[in-house]
Amino acid sequence: MIFFFMGSPFSELNNTNDCMPLNVAQIRINWSAIYWIKDVAIISRFKNVLLSTFSIIFTACFSVILIISFLFSLLIKSDQHIFSTSLSLLIFSAIVILFFIAAHRFLSKLTRSGLKKVTLCLSAAILLFELAIIFFFHSIVPPVVDGGHTYGEALYLLAHGHASGDSYFKVYPNNIPVTVLRYWIYRFFAIVHFSDYTIIDQLACAVVLDIGIYFSWKLVHHLYDTKMADLLLMMTLTCFPLFFYITYFYTDTMTLMFPALLLYFWYLYHRSMKIRYLILLGLLLGIGYEVRPNLILFLPALGIYMLFVLKLKKVLLNLAVIAVMLIAVSYSVHAYDQRLGYLPDPSLSMPSVHWIMLGVSKYGEYNTADFTLTRSQPTQQAKIHADLNTIKSRITQMKAPGLPYLWVIKTAETWGMGARSYNLYTQISNQPTRAYEYIFGHQNRLMLYIIQIFHIVTIFFLILSSVTYLRTKKITLGLLIQICLVGNFIFYTFVWESEPRYSLLFTPFMLIGAVIGFSELMTLINRPGRIHSESKAKSRAPVLIISGVLMTSVVICAWINVSGYTQKLIGQKQYIVDQETATGKQTAFVDAHHAVYQTFRVTHPFTDVLINILNRKGRGVYDLSMMNLNTHQTFFSQYFSSAQAKPWHDLIFSVNQNRTRQRTEDQITLRQVSGTNRSKLGLSLYGNGYDRGSIYSGGHFMENGSVVKNAELRFQVYDLSERPYLSRKTYFLLFLIPVLMLVFYFCVSFRRNRGTVTQ
């Protein structure tokens, strides 16, 4: 046995002469040091078991999400066969994975200068993608809920300088900070006399997204190298919802930069231990929390992570610094909000437990009945009491079978759909072009499918990131990402209400985690133990087999579906006006003394006009006529009875397409021809009680010849024709993409097997 005298559990020998024989009695044992070493070993083993268990839990959680993601037909309630759709998702996801592997190998061959050029090209592609969305879809206007309320209030603040007193902000005070932020952005652009608020909103969202992408890239560049950072940009480009959400200004899109910023400043702090980075982290977390309160989920994840990498005293000190920053930001923001006139009203504001109650509803999401229940309670205490009772009652009723089913539904709702329901908030457009219809509108099912492919790939790579600790037994920044994502999974599945866009906030974490997982995949592929001989390393058989099988699958898939997508005729609507929104307290009505008019701008010939009926009273005969305002000629008129006008139903009038002209302004007129005493017809109307400006800029609404400000009928004007979902040219061009991905993989892998690849 060898004794180490310096720093060992044994004290120095009484006799310091090394040549003298040792006497056991002369050795004094430091038992406290031995116990300390044992404690450290026990703690180390416990930590190892704990983190290994957590990695398994992380894998299990996101494996469930991956399985659910393959059930795409169920998620979008499609009539397509579940097995065939899931199989096609598997095939195309495998092709995308091979493409990323080939891209990694291709980038490995480039010099530092070449990698920088790739970075510039990918950055330019991101900017061009954003500019294209803003240019082609700037006609998308805010919805009537949430983002629409903040839009209208921001306009009111800009005009008057104080709060409007809208009860919405008393019920949901959490939306006040994002409204004030929106107001300040509008105020800044007002200095340069620019007032296209839709473009302003989209530019602001794009800037926030770009900041998040930049710091994500910078972090990956620090953790790995330029090659992996470029792969992050590639994965970001394939995460289409990040870019489509540019068209929706709200709390989620205004905080997309914060996860990457928080992670980056923590990285700087942990590397340098400089307090300024921790202060900046606390300030950013405080600002982000005010705009999007759910960002606070990062704090417990950070606290847990710090327990593994820092001493307890340091952890408590860091949390105290962050808490001080949070309190300071909160006090400043609320003081300014009150200065603008936003005063809290406990009798109206929703308590936090309300969202927990929504989480145990039938589908775990918002519903009018639950809102009404909480809203009807007179005090804050009464609201909390009613919500808690409802929660207890529902949990008791659901019991064992019901709760797991609800959790699966909520997981699918929040995490299963890669689109994150971007299309729910972009349903109002002043110019519903065909491109809009295929990306945001009624024909977007193909876009949702493509998004789901890349979502599955991201989740697959994310699952592989859990291998890092199991393989190395080292704590990395990936662990913080995993803790935060598992926390979000638990929170939105078991506690909070479910909403598809709730997973948007930490999507940057998912992408960074996917890069970490991809790195693990390449480590697994390139590990020396897999190759037993030089001949096996240079074998082309695996590449040929994989490429051949997938290429054959793509060809078969294209052949099977060609008739359904390019030959089968289906009724498709090309909209001139798609105004399906109705809100406000008043309605439009037609009787013996009142007629209504709605003008609209014609961009192409149309075949049908749709009017939504709200209610009716008595019996009457009515006339809908249409006039070309350029020529003042009536080109359509049709009588209909009150019996045909059923409440909450649509009336559709077919128009001779040959009599409709492009680039004109037409007017719809609704009047009563005859009827019983006090008979009238109620029409669904947008406006008259919701002051956020006009929702349709192509025309105006009138009653008895007088224009009603900020109001439009609920109506549609469209050209209905029978045509295939896609043209053959477009169809085969889309299938050319996976073919080119496979060709790229084959060429890169073939050349790699012939020569040496720089790793």
C-alpha positions as a printed Julia matrix, in Angstrom:
759×3 Matrix{Float64}:
   0.0    0.0     0.0
   1.29   3.47   -0.92
   0.71   6.31    1.53
   0.44   9.92    0.29
   1.39  12.17    3.15
   0.48  15.54    1.61
  -3.27  16.15    1.48
  -4.06  12.52    2.32
  -6.38  11.22    5.06
  -3.23  10.26    6.98
  -1.23  12.75    9.01
   2.5   13.03    8.8
   4.51  10.33   10.6
   5.88  11.24   13.99
   9.36  10.23   12.83
  10.22  12.07    9.61
  13.21   9.87    8.83
  12.17   7.95    5.71
  14.77   5.26    6.36
  13.32   4.19    9.69
  10.8    1.32    9.74
   7.11   2.23   10.0
   5.15   1.46   13.11
   1.38   1.18   12.76
   0.93   2.85   16.08
   2.81   5.87   14.78
   0.28   6.48   11.99
  -2.5    8.91   12.91
  -5.55   8.51   10.67
  -7.64  11.56    9.69
 -11.06   9.91    9.76
 -12.94  13.1     8.84
 -11.03  13.32    5.55
 -11.85   9.69    4.77
 -15.53  10.34    5.43
 -15.34  13.45    3.23
 -13.92  11.43    0.34
 -16.64   8.83    0.81
 -19.31  11.56    0.85
 -17.93  13.07   -2.35
 -17.95   9.66   -4.01
 -21.52   8.99   -2.88
 -22.66  12.42   -4.08
 -20.9   11.89   -7.39
 -22.58   8.51   -7.88
 -25.95   9.97   -6.87
 -25.51  12.85   -9.33
 -24.56  10.4   -12.06
 -27.63   8.24  -11.4
 -29.85  11.31  -11.2
 -28.66  12.79  -14.5
 -28.72   9.42  -16.25
 -32.31   8.94  -15.07
 -33.17  12.44  -16.25
 -31.68  11.72  -19.68
 -33.9    8.66  -19.93
 -36.95  10.71  -18.87
 -36.11  13.35  -21.48
 -35.82  10.64  -24.12
 -39.15   9.12  -23.07
 -41.0   12.47  -23.12
 -39.84  13.48  -26.56
 -40.18   9.95  -27.92
 -43.87  10.24  -27.09
 -43.93  13.55  -28.97
 -42.16  11.91  -31.91
 -44.7    9.09  -32.07
 -47.6   11.54  -31.87
 -46.01  13.68  -34.6
 -46.24  10.75  -37.0
 -50.03  10.62  -36.48
 -50.35  13.66  -38.73
 -53.69  12.61  -40.25
 -55.3   12.55  -36.82
 -53.73  15.86  -35.79
 -55.21  17.76  -38.74
 -58.4   15.66  -38.81
 -57.68  14.54  -42.39
 -59.49  11.75  -44.21
 -56.16  10.38  -45.49
 -55.14   6.92  -44.34
 -53.13   7.09  -41.11
 -50.65   4.33  -42.0
 -49.82   5.61  -45.49
 -49.4    9.18  -44.26
 -47.19   8.1   -41.35
 -45.11   5.91  -43.67
 -44.58   8.75  -46.12
 -43.55  11.04  -43.23
 -41.01   8.4   -42.18
 -39.58   8.18  -45.71
 -39.23  11.92  -46.25
 -37.9   12.46  -42.72
 -35.2    9.84  -43.4
 -34.27  11.7   -46.59
 -33.95  14.99  -44.69
 -31.74  13.31  -42.07
 -29.48  11.95  -44.82
 -29.38  15.41  -46.37
 -28.12  16.93  -43.11
 -25.51  14.15  -42.83
 -24.36  14.9   -46.37
 -24.33  18.64  -45.63
 -22.13  18.0   -42.59
 -19.69  15.95  -44.67
 -19.7   18.57  -47.42
 -19.0   21.37  -44.95
 -16.19  19.28  -43.43
 -14.31  19.56  -46.71
 -14.47  23.35  -46.84
 -11.8   25.7   -45.65
 -12.45  28.37  -43.03
 -12.97  30.91  -45.81
 -15.45  28.59  -47.53
 -17.41  28.09  -44.33
 -17.68  31.85  -43.87
 -19.1   32.15  -47.38
 -21.67  29.46  -46.53
 -22.61  31.41  -43.4
 -23.12  34.57  -45.45
 -25.23  32.7   -48.02
 -27.44  31.1   -45.35
 -27.83  34.43  -43.54
 -28.81  36.09  -46.81
 -31.32  33.29  -47.47
 -32.92  33.91  -44.06
 -33.19  37.65  -44.69
 -34.58  37.14  -48.19
 -37.12  34.66  -46.85
 -38.3   37.19  -44.28
 -38.46  40.02  -46.82
 -40.43  37.8   -49.22
 -43.0   37.06  -46.5
 -43.32  40.76  -45.67
 -43.57  41.76  -49.34
 -46.06  39.13  -50.48
 -48.15  38.82  -47.3
 -48.2   42.32  -45.81
 -51.95  42.3   -46.48
 -52.44  39.92  -43.52
 -54.04  41.96  -40.74
 -54.2   41.21  -36.99
 -56.93  38.81  -35.83
 -59.78  40.0   -33.65
 -58.45  38.17  -30.56
 -55.35  38.91  -28.49
 -53.07  40.4   -31.16
 -56.02  42.35  -32.53
 -56.82  43.84  -29.12
 -53.22  44.94  -28.59
 -53.21  46.42  -32.1
 -56.32  48.5   -31.53
 -55.12  49.64  -28.11
 -51.7   50.62  -29.45
 -53.41  52.79  -32.08
 -55.51  54.4   -29.34
 -52.39  55.1   -27.26
 -50.73  56.64  -30.3
 -53.7   58.92  -30.9
 -54.51  59.89  -27.29
 -51.46  59.1   -25.17
 -53.39  57.19  -22.51
 -55.28  53.91  -22.03
 -58.69  53.51  -23.63
 -60.27  51.83  -20.61
 -61.07  48.68  -22.6
 -62.11  45.98  -20.13
 -60.02  43.43  -22.06
 -56.86  44.77  -20.42
 -58.46  44.54  -17.0
 -59.37  40.92  -17.63
 -55.98  40.09  -19.18
 -53.47  42.56  -17.67
 -50.63  40.32  -18.87
 -51.15  41.76  -22.36
 -50.52  45.36  -21.28
 -46.69  45.3   -21.65
 -46.76  43.98  -25.22
 -49.37  46.62  -26.06
 -47.16  49.37  -24.66
 -44.2   47.95  -26.59
 -46.28  48.0   -29.76
 -47.26  51.6   -29.05
 -43.62  52.65  -28.68
 -42.69  50.95  -31.95
 -45.52  52.81  -33.72
 -44.44  56.02  -32.03
 -40.88  55.57  -33.3
 -42.04  55.12  -36.9
 -44.39  58.08  -36.53
 -41.26  60.26  -36.27
 -40.43  59.41  -39.88
 -44.13  59.63  -40.87
 -44.47  55.94  -41.72
 -47.86  54.53  -40.78
 -48.23  51.2   -42.56
 -48.7   49.37  -39.28
 -48.89  45.89  -40.78
 -45.42  46.26  -42.29
 -44.15  47.83  -39.05
 -45.44  44.82  -37.07
 -43.85  42.33  -39.44
 -40.52  44.17  -39.52
 -40.45  44.22  -35.71
 -41.15  40.48  -35.55
 -38.45  39.82  -38.16
 -35.87  41.85  -36.21
 -36.67  39.98  -32.98
 -36.4   36.64  -34.8
 -33.08  37.63  -36.39
 -31.62  38.6   -33.02
 -32.6   35.18  -31.67
 -31.12  33.39  -34.7
 -27.88  35.37  -34.47
 -27.27  34.59  -30.81
 -28.23  30.95  -31.35
 -25.65  30.81  -34.15
 -23.06  32.56  -31.99
 -23.63  30.14  -29.11
 -23.32  27.05  -31.31
 -20.21  28.56  -32.86
 -18.69  28.84  -29.37
 -19.76  25.34  -28.36
 -18.65  23.65  -31.6
 -17.4   25.42  -34.72
 -18.51  27.27  -37.84
 -19.59  24.03  -39.49
 -22.12  23.18  -36.78
 -23.24  26.81  -36.59
 -24.02  26.68  -40.32
 -26.02  23.5   -39.78
 -28.04  25.4   -37.17
 -28.86  28.02  -39.8
 -29.95  25.23  -42.19
 -32.23  23.73  -39.55
 -33.6   27.18  -38.76
 -34.42  27.73  -42.44
 -36.45  24.53  -42.44
 -38.43  25.59  -39.35
 -41.01  27.47  -41.41
 -43.38  28.46  -38.55
 -40.67  30.72  -37.12
 -40.89  32.77  -40.3
 -44.64  32.49  -40.87
 -45.24  33.84  -37.37
 -43.62  37.09  -38.53
 -47.1   38.02  -39.72
 -48.49  37.9   -36.15
 -47.35  40.51  -33.62
 -47.97  39.15  -30.13
 -46.21  38.12  -26.93
 -44.76  34.9   -28.38
 -43.22  36.52  -31.45
 -41.9   39.48  -29.46
 -39.95  37.22  -27.09
 -38.42  34.76  -29.57
 -35.0   36.35  -29.1
 -34.94  35.93  -25.3
 -34.28  32.15  -24.96
 -31.13  32.37  -27.09
 -30.02  35.58  -25.33
 -30.52  34.05  -21.88
 -28.62  30.92  -22.84
 -25.81  32.93  -24.4
 -25.32  35.23  -21.39
 -25.39  32.27  -19.04
 -22.67  30.67  -21.16
 -20.57  33.85  -20.91
 -21.13  34.07  -17.17
 -20.31  30.43  -16.47
 -17.16  30.68  -18.55
 -15.86  33.93  -17.04
 -17.77  34.22  -13.73
 -18.17  37.96  -14.39
 -21.18  39.38  -12.57
 -22.12  41.75  -15.4
 -23.29  38.84  -17.55
 -25.52  37.58  -14.75
 -27.0   41.07  -14.3
 -27.71  41.27  -18.03
 -29.3   37.82  -17.86
 -31.55  38.97  -15.0
 -32.56  42.15  -16.84
 -33.36  40.24  -20.03
 -35.36  37.65  -18.1
 -37.27  40.44  -16.34
 -38.1   42.22  -19.61
 -39.04  38.98  -21.34
 -41.18  37.9   -18.4
 -43.19  41.12  -18.55
 -43.9   40.62  -22.25
 -44.4   36.85  -22.06
 -44.83  35.58  -18.47
 -44.24  31.93  -19.44
 -40.59  32.79  -20.1
 -40.15  32.49  -16.32
 -40.0   28.72  -16.85
 -36.35  29.29  -17.74
 -35.57  30.37  -14.16
 -36.34  27.08  -12.32
 -34.52  25.21  -15.09
 -31.49  27.44  -14.57
 -31.69  27.0   -10.8
 -31.7   23.21  -11.12
 -28.84  23.31  -13.61
 -26.75  25.55  -11.34
 -27.04  22.99   -8.54
 -25.06  20.57  -10.72
 -22.32  22.98  -11.82
 -21.93  25.46   -8.93
 -21.67  25.37   -5.17
 -24.89  25.9    -3.24
 -23.76  29.26   -1.86
 -23.03  30.51   -5.38
 -26.38  29.21   -6.62
 -28.28  31.12   -3.93
 -26.27  34.28   -4.6
 -26.94  34.06   -8.36
 -30.67  33.51   -7.82
 -30.74  36.52   -5.49
 -29.11  38.74   -8.15
 -31.6   37.54  -10.78
 -34.52  38.1    -8.36
 -33.4   41.68   -7.73
 -33.3   42.33  -11.49
 -36.76  40.79  -11.92
 -38.23  42.95   -9.17
 -36.59  46.1   -10.53
 -37.9   45.52  -14.07
 -41.36  44.57  -12.82
 -41.64  47.69  -10.67
 -40.51  49.97  -13.5
 -42.83  48.42  -16.08
 -45.9   48.46  -13.84
 -45.2   52.04  -12.75
 -45.11  53.17  -16.37
 -48.25  51.18  -17.21
 -50.12  52.89  -14.39
 -48.87  56.24  -15.64
 -50.56  55.47  -18.96
 -53.79  54.69  -17.13
 -53.68  50.91  -16.78
 -54.9   50.33  -13.25
 -55.42  46.81  -11.89
 -58.96  45.65  -11.19
 -59.02  42.4    -9.15
 -62.75  42.01   -9.72
 -62.12  41.6   -13.47
 -58.62  40.13  -13.88
 -58.3   36.4   -14.38
 -56.37  34.56  -11.65
 -53.54  32.21  -12.64
 -55.61  29.23  -11.52
 -58.02  30.0   -14.37
 -55.5   28.67  -16.92
 -55.06  25.55  -14.8
 -58.82  25.06  -14.91
 -58.69  25.4   -18.71
 -56.01  22.71  -18.67
 -58.46  20.16  -17.25
 -61.31  21.01  -19.61
 -62.46  18.52  -22.25
 -59.58  19.23  -24.63
 -57.37  21.12  -22.2
 -57.75  24.4   -24.07
 -59.58  27.72  -23.93
 -63.36  27.56  -24.08
 -66.09  30.13  -23.67
 -67.92  28.27  -20.89
 -64.89  28.3   -18.57
 -64.18  31.93  -19.36
 -67.76  32.88  -18.56
 -67.67  30.93  -15.3
 -64.6   32.75  -14.02
 -65.63  36.11  -15.48
 -69.01  36.01  -13.74
 -67.5   35.82  -10.23
 -67.61  39.24   -8.52
 -64.25  39.18   -6.68
 -60.78  37.73   -7.13
 -61.3   35.38   -4.18
 -64.58  34.16   -5.64
 -62.91  33.52   -9.01
 -60.13  31.48   -7.4
 -62.62  29.53   -5.28
 -64.86  28.72   -8.27
 -61.89  27.66  -10.42
 -60.43  25.42   -7.7
 -63.76  23.71   -7.15
 -64.11  23.11  -10.88
 -60.59  21.65  -11.06
 -61.28  19.24   -8.19
 -64.6   18.22   -9.68
 -63.13  17.51  -13.14
 -60.17  15.52  -11.82
 -62.56  13.42   -9.72
 -64.79  12.78  -12.73
 -61.96  11.91  -15.13
 -60.15   9.52  -12.78
 -57.5    7.14  -14.15
 -58.65   6.59  -17.77
 -59.63  10.19  -18.46
 -56.51  12.0   -17.26
 -53.96  10.06  -19.39
 -56.21  10.56  -22.41
 -56.34  14.31  -21.69
 -52.56  14.45  -21.3
 -52.08  12.8   -24.69
 -54.48  15.3   -26.26
 -52.62  18.21  -24.68
 -49.24  16.82  -25.76
 -50.5   16.49  -29.32
 -51.99  19.99  -29.18
 -48.87  21.74  -27.88
 -45.99  19.62  -29.18
 -47.25  17.27  -31.89
 -48.01  19.79  -34.63
 -44.92  21.3   -36.2
 -46.95  24.19  -37.63
 -47.75  25.46  -34.12
 -51.06  26.7   -35.59
 -49.55  29.75  -37.28
 -52.5   29.63  -39.69
 -55.03  30.31  -36.89
 -53.73  33.87  -36.49
 -53.37  34.71  -40.18
 -56.9   34.07  -41.38
 -57.66  37.68  -42.3
 -56.07  39.07  -45.45
 -57.06  42.03  -47.59
 -55.51  40.29  -50.61
 -56.08  36.52  -50.34
 -53.88  35.51  -53.28
 -53.38  31.93  -54.39
 -49.98  31.84  -52.67
 -51.69  33.0   -49.48
 -54.28  30.24  -49.79
 -51.63  27.51  -50.11
 -49.52  28.77  -47.2
 -51.93  30.43  -44.76
 -55.42  29.89  -46.1
 -57.89  27.15  -46.92
 -55.52  25.1   -49.13
 -52.58  24.87  -46.71
 -52.66  21.13  -45.97
 -49.59  20.47  -48.15
 -47.65  23.19  -46.34
 -48.62  21.67  -42.99
 -47.38  18.28  -44.21
 -44.0   19.68  -45.3
 -43.61  21.47  -41.97
 -44.38  18.22  -40.15
 -41.52  16.44  -41.92
 -38.93  18.91  -40.63
 -40.59  18.95  -37.21
 -40.14  15.18  -36.94
 -36.46  15.5   -37.91
 -35.92  18.19  -35.26
 -37.55  16.06  -32.55
 -35.45  13.05  -33.63
 -32.21  15.01  -33.34
 -33.39  16.5   -30.05
 -33.89  13.01  -28.59
 -30.33  12.1   -29.6
 -29.02  15.07  -27.59
 -29.76  13.09  -24.41
 -27.01  10.67  -25.43
 -24.38  13.31  -24.65
 -24.41  12.8   -20.91
 -24.95   9.05  -21.12
 -21.89   8.81  -23.35
 -19.51  11.3   -21.71
 -20.83  11.62  -18.14
 -20.02  15.34  -18.51
 -22.43  18.17  -17.74
 -22.78  20.45  -20.76
 -24.99  23.36  -21.73
 -27.24  20.85  -23.48
 -28.39  19.7   -20.05
 -29.8   23.18  -19.32
 -31.72  23.06  -22.6
 -33.08  19.61  -21.76
 -34.15  20.62  -18.24
 -35.96  23.66  -19.63
 -37.72  21.66  -22.36
 -38.79  18.91  -19.95
 -40.07  21.6   -17.6
 -42.12  23.06  -20.44
 -43.4   19.61  -21.38
 -44.53  18.9   -17.79
 -46.02  22.36  -17.36
 -48.11  22.42  -20.54
 -49.1   18.75  -20.37
 -50.02  18.33  -16.71
 -50.65  21.85  -15.39
 -51.48  24.64  -17.84
 -53.89  24.96  -20.74
 -52.68  23.64  -24.09
 -52.1   25.89  -27.06
 -50.02  25.03  -30.17
 -48.15  28.34  -30.15
 -46.97  27.77  -26.56
 -44.14  25.6   -27.9
 -43.01  28.46  -30.17
 -41.23  30.4   -27.42
 -38.59  27.75  -26.74
 -38.26  26.61  -30.36
 -34.73  28.15  -30.43
 -33.85  25.75  -27.59
 -35.22  22.86  -29.64
 -33.09  23.86  -32.64
 -29.91  24.23  -30.57
 -30.7   20.91  -28.89
 -31.21  19.37  -32.34
 -27.72  20.5   -33.36
 -26.33  18.86  -30.2
 -28.21  15.66  -31.06
 -26.98  15.8   -34.65
 -23.41  16.08  -33.35
 -24.03  12.91  -31.33
 -25.34  11.18  -34.45
 -22.18  12.07  -36.39
 -20.03  10.89  -33.48
 -21.88   7.57  -33.57
 -21.49   7.26  -37.33
 -17.81   8.17  -37.36
 -16.66   6.3   -34.27
 -13.63   4.07  -35.01
 -15.15   0.97  -33.4
 -17.76   0.69  -36.14
 -15.18   0.1   -38.88
 -13.28  -3.18  -38.63
 -11.42  -2.98  -41.9
 -10.37  -0.51  -44.54
 -12.4   -2.33  -47.16
 -15.56  -1.99  -45.08
 -14.91   1.71  -44.62
 -14.75   2.21  -48.35
 -17.71   0.01  -49.18
 -20.29   1.65  -51.36
 -22.98  -0.94  -50.71
 -24.71   0.8   -47.74
 -24.88   4.1   -49.6
 -26.23   2.43  -52.73
 -28.82   0.43  -50.8
 -30.07   3.34  -48.69
 -30.18   5.74  -51.64
 -31.82   3.16  -53.9
 -34.52   2.16  -51.41
 -35.43   5.76  -50.59
 -35.34   6.84  -54.23
 -37.66   3.98  -55.13
 -39.97   4.96  -52.27
 -40.11   8.56  -53.51
 -40.94   7.42  -57.05
 -43.66   5.07  -55.77
 -45.09   7.79  -53.56
 -45.15  10.24  -56.48
 -46.8    7.66  -58.76
 -49.47   6.66  -56.23
 -50.53  10.24  -55.48
 -50.19  11.84  -58.9
 -53.83  11.35  -59.85
 -55.19  12.57  -56.54
 -53.18  15.79  -56.62
 -52.92  16.61  -60.34
 -55.95  14.97  -62.01
 -58.8   14.78  -59.52
 -60.95  17.88  -59.88
 -62.03  19.57  -56.67
 -63.94  22.77  -56.07
 -61.47  25.54  -55.23
 -62.19  29.13  -54.37
 -59.99  31.98  -55.49
 -61.0   34.8   -53.18
 -61.36  38.47  -53.89
 -62.8   39.05  -50.42
 -62.65  36.55  -47.57
 -64.12  38.51  -44.68
 -65.39  35.86  -42.25
 -64.98  37.91  -39.08
 -67.92  39.22  -37.1
 -67.5   41.01  -33.79
 -68.96  43.98  -31.96
 -72.22  44.59  -30.16
 -74.28  45.92  -33.07
 -75.44  44.25  -36.25
 -76.54  45.44  -39.65
 -80.22  44.99  -40.43
 -82.47  45.46  -43.44
 -86.13  46.46  -43.17
 -88.64  48.71  -44.88
 -86.68  51.82  -43.85
 -83.09  50.6   -43.91
 -80.9   49.33  -46.73
 -77.23  48.37  -46.43
 -74.36  48.66  -48.9
 -70.92  47.09  -49.05
 -68.3   48.05  -51.6
 -65.28  45.96  -52.58
 -62.4   46.14  -55.02
 -62.45  43.57  -57.84
 -59.09  42.05  -58.83
 -60.33  39.2   -61.05
 -63.68  37.8   -62.32
 -65.82  36.04  -59.73
 -68.7   33.6   -59.68
 -70.17  33.72  -56.17
 -71.04  36.15  -53.39
 -71.69  34.92  -49.83
 -73.55  36.83  -47.11
 -73.83  35.59  -43.52
 -77.28  35.83  -41.88
 -77.39  36.58  -38.16
 -81.14  36.55  -37.45
 -84.55  37.33  -38.92
 -87.9   38.66  -37.77
 -91.25  38.29  -39.49
 -91.72  37.39  -43.12
 -90.32  39.39  -45.98
 -88.83  39.41  -49.45
 -85.42  40.94  -49.97
 -83.25  41.88  -52.91
 -79.5   41.55  -53.29
 -78.15  43.51  -56.22
 -74.65  44.33  -57.46
 -73.52  47.41  -59.31
 -70.3   48.35  -61.07
 -69.38  51.71  -59.54
 -67.24  52.65  -62.54
 -70.14  52.39  -64.99
 -72.98  52.67  -62.42
 -74.69  49.71  -64.09
 -76.42  46.96  -62.11
 -75.22  43.62  -63.44
 -76.89  41.3   -60.9
 -80.12  41.23  -58.88
 -81.88  38.39  -57.08
 -84.86  38.2   -54.74
 -84.92  35.85  -51.76
 -87.4   35.25  -48.96
 -86.88  35.31  -45.22
 -87.55  31.54  -45.24
 -84.33  31.09  -47.24
 -82.36  33.27  -44.83
 -81.75  30.91  -41.91
 -80.03  32.38  -38.82
 -76.29  31.6   -38.55
 -76.26  30.3   -42.11
 -74.77  31.62  -45.34
 -76.66  32.8   -48.38
 -74.73  32.17  -51.6
 -75.57  34.02  -54.82
 -74.17  32.75  -58.11
 -73.11  35.48  -60.53
 -72.47  35.22  -64.26
 -68.69  35.37  -64.46
 -68.79  36.96  -67.9
 -70.49  40.03  -66.42
 -67.84  40.61  -63.77
 -64.85  42.71  -64.68
 -61.32  43.01  -63.37
 -59.91  46.15  -61.76
 -63.23  47.72  -60.88
 -65.08  48.64  -57.71
 -68.42  46.96  -57.14
 -71.18  47.56  -54.63
 -73.5   45.06  -52.95
 -76.94  46.41  -52.02
 -79.4   44.66  -49.7
 -82.91  46.05  -49.36
 -86.39  44.86  -48.43
 -88.9   44.56  -51.25
 -91.91  43.62  -49.16
 -92.72  42.18  -45.75
 -94.95  42.0   -42.73
 -95.09  44.7   -40.1
 -91.68  45.18  -38.37
 -90.09  42.37  -40.34
 -86.35  42.66  -40.73
 -83.22  40.72  -41.6
 -80.12  40.81  -39.39
 -76.68  40.49  -41.02
 -73.4   39.56  -39.38
 -71.13  42.58  -39.11
 -67.58  43.35  -38.13
 -67.09  46.57  -36.17
 -69.5   48.92  -34.43
 -68.08  48.32  -31.0
 -64.55  47.13  -31.63
 -62.39  50.14  -32.42
 -59.22  48.82  -34.06
 -59.64  50.26  -37.5
 -61.0   48.69  -40.67
 -60.42  44.98  -41.16
 -60.96  45.22  -44.92
 -59.25  48.07  -46.74
 -60.76  47.31  -50.15
 -64.16  48.87  -49.48
 -66.56  50.35  -46.95
 -69.91  49.61  -45.35
 -72.91  51.97  -45.52
 -76.39  52.2   -44.01
 -78.91  54.23  -46.02
 -76.05  55.79  -47.96
 -74.04  56.89  -44.89
 -70.6   55.33  -44.36
 -70.2   53.47  -41.05
 -66.62  53.87  -39.88
 -64.53  50.74  -39.2
 -67.29  48.3   -40.16
 -67.7   45.63  -42.83
 -70.26  42.98  -43.61
 -69.31  39.38  -43.06
 -69.12  38.39  -46.71
 -67.07  36.58  -49.32
 -66.54  37.14  -53.02
 -64.76  34.41  -54.93
 -64.31  32.54  -58.16
 -65.38  28.91  -57.74
 -63.89  26.53  -60.25
 -63.08  22.86  -60.49
 -59.39  22.17  -60.84
 -56.72  19.85  -59.43
 -55.09  20.69  -56.13
 -51.73  21.13  -57.89
 -50.58  21.43  -61.48
 -48.42  18.56  -62.75
 -45.46  20.91  -63.09
 -45.68  22.05  -59.47
 -46.28  18.51  -58.27
 -43.17  17.07  -59.9
 -41.07  20.07  -58.91
 -41.98  19.38  -55.29
 -40.96  15.73  -55.63
 -37.74  16.86  -57.26
 -36.62  18.3   -53.88
 -36.26  14.95  -52.05
 -34.74  13.45  -55.21
 -32.06  16.17  -55.25
 -31.47  15.64  -51.52
 -30.8   11.95  -52.17
 -28.55  12.73  -55.14
 -26.61  15.15  -52.95
 -26.26  12.51  -50.23
 -25.15   9.88  -52.73
 -22.58  12.13  -54.42
 -21.06  13.36  -51.14
 -20.98   9.86  -49.63
 -19.63   8.32  -52.85
 -16.76  10.8   -53.0
 -16.14  10.35  -49.3
 -15.77   6.59  -49.72
 -13.28   7.13  -52.52
 -11.09   9.49  -50.57
 -10.38  11.01  -47.2
 -12.72  13.44  -45.57
 -11.35  16.13  -43.28
 -13.11  15.86  -39.95
